[in-house]
């Protein structure tokens, strides 16, 4: 990075050799796991959409590692699933959920092994999920909606490739998958089937299976202008991708080290945000979900629904004994950044 190199040279050399160098861009450290929904950070970086910021994206597959880096003041922004906030707050992590990033629109599925056709068939059996993650809530809610107590199954904490292998080998009766693992399982395991998928209206309306963007409290309070501009850069990247989906998907694929086909499976090909398995919120929709701009977000959601989402996932974490009680949404949610952008005339 230019700034670090110059600093190491000393003041005299700097003044003598680079008198025309302008103030260096401010570094912002961002992390997330390998997932196309977070790939807009790569577009913001590649296209220079935040020239005053030095956005640094680091792929970290374990979200807990990312959040621990925030606690150690070594990370500013984390993109991860949106259900973690109540757990993080009760654990004392200095984080705020600042944006509802995207909504699973079919990319998440509960896939059953051959011979399993209903929720009742799963009673007493093992289901693969990410324990303490959205997949566990998704399965638990689906069971109860179909008349089966959420704790009538055994949740096994195995995901992705391991869950795929467990399904193929007959180790679990069902699993919650995101793409491309769900489609791959259905192709590889004859007789497997989909019990539920996130494109069903009930899941879309409640916003259950979704991603969010988190910032450290220190970043939000002490570097507020930078935090606001970082958020704006992400929405500018989403807008750019909508106009340039082919190039944008290639940038995301390169940045995430994924195939373009897998990126397109999740985000779609045409920039409409509806032809893939993930619906990406633009600025206005995210601001509406936050209650920071007038109007309602998509899928029959309501203005300010982020508070209802907080309460919903909190209640489930109490049931799973991950937290002791439901706290007020404002303990973990920061929607004022959206309001400040909206009040300043920004519309994405």
C-alpha positions in Angstrom: 0.0 0.0 0.0 1.4 3.4 -1.0 0.8 5.1 2.4 2.6 2.4 4.4 5.5 2.5 2.0 5.9 6.3 2.3 5.6 6.3 6.0 8.5 3.9 6.3 10.8 6.3 4.4 10.9 9.1 6.9 9.7 12.6 6.8 12.7 14.2 5.0 12.7 11.6 2.2 8.9 11.9 1.8 9.0 15.7 1.4 12.0 15.6 -1.0 10.9 12.7 -3.2 7.1 13.1 -3.2 6.1 16.7 -2.7 2.9 16.3 -4.8 1.5 13.2 -3.1 -2.0 14.0 -1.8 -3.4 12.8 1.5 -3.5 9.0 1.4 -6.8 7.2 1.2 -8.1 6.0 4.6 -7.8 2.3 5.2 -11.0 0.3 5.9 -10.6 -3.3 6.8 -13.5 -5.6 5.7 -14.0 -9.3 6.0 -16.5 -12.0 5.1 -16.6 -15.6 4.1 -16.7 -16.9 0.5 -20.1 -15.9 -0.6 -21.2 -14.0 -3.8 -23.5 -11.8 -1.7 -20.5 -10.1 -0.2 -18.8 -9.7 -3.6 -19.9 -6.1 -4.1 -16.9 -5.1 -1.9 -14.7 -6.5 -4.7 -16.5 -4.4 -7.2 -16.1 -1.2 -5.1 -12.4 -1.9 -4.9 -11.9 -2.9 -8.5 -13.8 0.1 -9.9 -12.5 2.6 -7.4 -15.9 3.6 -6.3 -14.6 5.1 -3.0 -11.4 7.0 -4.1 -11.0 8.5 -0.6 -11.0 5.1 1.0 -8.5 2.2 0.8 -11.0 -0.7 1.1 -9.2 -3.9 2.1 -11.3 -7.1 1.8 -10.1 -10.2 3.5 -11.7 -13.6 3.1 -12.2 -15.3 6.5 -14.3 -18.4 6.4 -15.1 -18.4 10.1 -17.3 -15.5 11.0 -16.4 -15.8 14.7 -12.8 -15.1 13.8 -13.9 -11.9 12.0 -16.0 -10.7 14.9 -13.1 -11.4 17.3 -10.9 -9.2 15.1 -13.5 -6.5 15.5 -13.2 -6.9 19.3 -9.4 -6.6 19.0 -9.8 -3.4 16.9 -8.2 -5.1 13.9 -11.4 -5.2 11.7 -13.9 -2.4 10.8 -16.6 -4.2 8.8 -17.8 -7.8 8.7 -20.3 -9.1 6.2 -22.0 -12.2 7.6 -25.4 -13.7 8.2 -27.9 -11.4 9.9 -29.0 -13.6 12.9 -25.7 -13.2 14.8 -26.3 -9.8 16.4 -28.2 -10.8 19.6 -25.6 -13.5 20.3 -22.7 -11.1 19.7 -24.2 -8.3 21.8 -24.8 -10.7 24.8 -21.2 -11.9 24.4 -20.0 -8.4 24.8 -18.7 -7.9 21.2 -18.6 -4.2 20.2 -20.6 -4.6 17.0 -23.6 -3.0 15.3 -25.7 -4.5 12.5 -25.8 -1.5 10.1 -27.5 -3.0 7.1 -29.7 -5.8 6.0 -27.7 -6.9 3.0 -29.5 -9.5 1.0 -32.3 -12.0 1.3 -32.2 -15.7 0.3 -34.6 -16.0 -2.6 -34.4 -19.8 -3.2 -30.6 -20.3 -2.6 -31.3 -22.0 0.7 -33.1 -25.4 0.9 -33.9 -28.1 3.4 -33.0 -31.2 1.4 -34.2 -34.6 2.6 -32.6 -38.0 2.1 -34.5 -40.7 0.2 -37.6 -41.9 2.0 -38.1 -38.6 4.0 -41.1 -36.7 2.7 -42.4 -34.7 5.7 -41.4 -33.0 8.9 -42.9 -36.0 10.8 -40.5 -38.3 9.1 -37.6 -36.4 10.7 -38.7 -37.0 14.3 -35.8 -38.7 16.2 -33.4 -38.3 13.3 -30.3 -36.2 12.7 -30.4 -33.0 10.6 -27.3 -31.2 9.5 -27.2 -27.4 10.2 -24.8 -24.7 11.2 -25.6 -24.7 14.9 -26.0 -21.1 16.1 -26.6 -20.0 12.5 -29.6 -19.2 10.3 -29.8 -22.7 9.0 -30.7 -23.9 12.5 -33.5 -21.3 12.8 -34.7 -22.1 9.3 -35.1 -25.8 10.1 -36.6 -25.2 13.6 -39.2 -22.8 12.3 -40.1 -25.1 9.4 -40.6 -28.0 11.8 -42.9 -26.1 14.0 -44.9 -24.7 11.1 -45.5 -28.3 10.2 -46.6 -29.5 13.6 -43.3 -30.9 14.8 -41.5 -29.5 17.9 -38.2 -27.9 17.0 -36.3 -30.0 19.5 -37.7 -33.4 18.2 -34.7 -33.8 15.9 -31.0 -33.9 16.7 -29.1 -31.0 15.2 -25.6 -31.9 13.9 -23.2 -29.1 13.4 -21.9 -30.0 9.9 -22.2 -27.8 6.9 -21.3 -27.4 3.2 -19.0 -30.1 1.9 -19.2 -32.1 5.1 -23.0 -32.0 5.1 -23.0 -33.0 1.4 -20.9 -36.0 2.3 -23.1 -36.9 5.3 -26.2 -36.8 3.1 -24.6 -39.0 0.4 -23.3 -41.4 3.0 -26.6 -41.7 4.8 -25.3 -40.1 8.0 -28.1 -37.5 8.3 -31.7 -37.6 7.3 -31.8 -34.0 6.0 -29.7 -30.9 5.8 -30.1 -27.2 5.3 -28.0 -26.2 2.3 -27.1 -23.0 0.4 -26.0 -23.0 -3.2 -24.3 -24.7 -4.9 -24.5 -27.5 -2.2 -28.2 -28.0 -2.4 -28.3 -28.4 -6.1 -25.3 -30.7 -6.0 -26.9 -32.9 -3.4 -30.1 -33.2 -5.4 -28.1 -34.2 -8.5 -25.8 -36.7 -6.7 -28.3 -38.4 -4.3 -31.1 -40.3 -6.2 -34.4 -40.0 -4.4 -33.5 -36.9 -2.4 -36.0 -34.0 -2.4 -36.6 -30.5 -1.3 -38.8 -30.1 1.9 -38.6 -26.3 2.0 -36.9 -23.5 0.2 -36.4 -19.9 1.0 -38.3 -18.6 -2.0 -41.6 -19.5 -0.3 -43.5 -16.3 0.6 -43.5 -17.0 4.3 -39.7 -16.9 4.4 -39.4 -13.9 2.2 -41.9 -11.8 4.1 -40.3 -12.5 7.5 -36.8 -12.0 6.1 -35.6 -15.0 8.0 -32.7 -16.2 5.9 -30.6 -13.2 5.1 -27.2 -11.6 5.3 -26.2 -8.4 7.0 -23.3 -6.0 7.3 -21.7 -5.2 10.7 -19.4 -2.5 11.8 -17.4 -2.1 15.0 -18.8 0.4 17.5 -15.5 2.3 17.4 -15.7 2.6 13.6 -19.2 3.9 13.7 -18.7 6.4 16.5 -15.1 7.6 16.0 -14.8 7.4 12.2 -18.4 8.1 11.4 -17.9 9.9 8.1 -15.7 7.0 6.9 -18.3 4.5 8.1 -21.0 6.3 6.1 -18.8 6.5 3.0 -18.0 2.8 3.3 -21.7 1.9 3.3 -22.2 4.3 0.4 -19.4 2.6 -1.6 -21.2 -0.8 -1.2 -24.5 0.5 -2.5 -22.7 2.3 -5.4 -21.1 -1.1 -6.2 -24.6 -2.8 -6.2 -25.9 -0.1 -8.6 -22.8 -0.5 -10.8 -23.3 -4.3 -10.9 -27.0 -3.9 -11.9 -25.8 -1.9 -15.0 -22.9 -4.3 -15.7 -23.9 -7.7 -14.4 -21.6 -9.8 -16.7 -18.4 -7.9 -15.8 -19.6 -7.5 -12.2 -20.1 -11.3 -11.8 -16.6 -11.9 -13.2 -15.1 -9.5 -10.7 -16.9 -11.2 -7.9 -15.9 -14.6 -9.1 -12.3 -13.6 -9.3 -12.3 -11.9 -5.9 -14.1 -14.9 -4.3 -12.1 -17.5 -6.2 -15.3 -19.0 -7.4 -16.6 -20.0 -10.8 -18.7 -17.5 -12.7 -21.4 -20.2 -12.9 -21.6 -20.5 -9.2 -21.8 -16.7 -8.8 -24.6 -16.6 -11.4 -26.4 -19.3 -9.6 -26.6 -17.1 -6.5 -26.8 -13.6 -8.0 -28.3 -14.2 -11.4 -27.1 -13.0 -14.8 -29.0 -9.9 -15.7 -28.7 -7.6 -12.7 -32.4 -7.7 -12.0 -31.7 -9.3 -8.6 -34.6 -11.7 -9.2 -33.1 -14.3 -11.6 -30.7 -15.9 -9.1 -31.2 -17.4 -5.6 -30.3 -14.2 -3.7 -32.1 -10.9 -3.6 -29.7 -8.1 -3.0 -31.2 -5.0 -1.3 -30.4 -1.7 -2.9 -29.9 1.4 -0.7 -33.6 2.5 -0.6 -34.8 -1.0 0.3 -32.2 -1.5 3.0 -33.0 2.0 4.4 -36.7 1.1 4.4 -36.1 -2.2 6.2 -34.1 -0.1 8.7 -36.9 2.4 9.0 -34.6 5.2 7.8 -36.5 6.1 4.6 -40.1 6.2 3.7 -41.9 3.3 2.0 -41.9 -0.4 2.4 -39.2 -2.9 1.4 -40.0 -5.8 -1.0 -41.8 -9.1 -0.4 -44.6 -7.5 1.7 -42.1 -6.6 4.3 -42.7 -3.5 6.4 -40.9 -0.3 7.2 -38.5 -0.7 10.1 -38.9 -4.5 10.0 -35.3 -4.9 11.2 -36.6 -4.6 14.7 -39.0 -7.5 14.2 -36.2 -9.5 12.7 -34.1 -8.8 15.8 -36.9 -10.0 18.1 -37.6 -13.1 16.0 -34.0 -14.4 15.9 -33.5 -13.4 19.6 -36.5 -15.5 20.6 -35.1 -18.5 18.8 -31.7 -18.0 20.4 -33.3 -18.0 23.8 -35.0 -21.3 22.9 -31.6 -22.8 21.8 -30.0 -21.4 25.0 -27.6 -19.2 23.1 -28.7 -16.1 24.9 -30.6 -15.5 28.2 -33.2 -13.0 27.2 -34.4 -10.8 24.3 -32.7 -7.4 24.5 -33.9 -4.1 22.9 -33.1 -3.9 19.2 -31.1 -0.7 19.6 -28.5 -2.6 21.6 -27.3 -4.2 18.4 -28.7 -2.2 15.5 -27.4 1.1 14.0 -29.8 2.5 11.3 -28.7 6.1 11.5 -26.1 5.7 8.9 -28.8 5.0 6.3 -30.8 8.0 7.6 -27.9 10.3 7.3 -27.3 9.2 3.7 -31.0 9.5 2.9 -31.2 13.0 4.5 -28.2 14.1 2.5 -30.0 13.2 -0.7 -28.4 9.9 -1.5 -30.7 7.3 -3.2 -28.2 4.8 -4.4 
